[in-house]
Amino acid sequence: MNGKMTAAVLYGKEDVKIEKVPIPRVGDGEVLVKVQVALTCGTDLKVYLRGYHARMIVPPALFGHELAGVIEEGHAQARRDRDRVRRPHPRHDPAGVGMGAHGDQALEPDGGLMGGGLGL
């Protein structure tokens, strides 16, 4: 998929800008998710106030990690275009799919968050 997407980009301490950035290319076993809902958590606040996170994010970088959306494109066998998915924080992830086997982010089908549906 070509073109640009709107994203929050962290540049440093208390410096986040909403910008148009290139849409990432999808590799083998990956999917491209069009975000419909994004959340801000305590980790996001800490990173915003500090300007970095030693293990997660080094500016400039796209900002945010909790979301729900629709698969736009993908090469993952278990997913189809237009599937609704979510990427919750691992601490609030009863299914245990928040992080992949290699520490990469994983998605799960929209089945509700904390006992309720996302309403997508």
Helices and strands as residue ranges (DSSP letters): E 4-12, E 15-22, E 31-39, H 42-50, E 61-62, E 66-74, E 84-87, G 90-92, E 108-109
